[in-house]
């Protein structure tokens, strides 16, 4: 991963891991998962931004995000 400043705090990652059944989470594990999540978010954002520009828009829409996720992660099915 690039050496950019981290945007996502570790506390929500730790909280989610506990909500999903982890009894204890090492700081190293939480940071590693945070880095993975940030990398995924950046890939989706980059792809969605390119899609909106290709469509002649400045605004990234939900459809751009959905299409970017389908293109990048064909096996992923959102449950939102």
Buried (B, 14 or more C-beta within 10 A) or exposed (E): EEEEEEEEEBEEBBEBBEEEEEEEBEEEBBBEBBBEBBEBEBBBBEBBBEBBEEEEEEEBEEEBBEBBBBEBEEEEEEEE
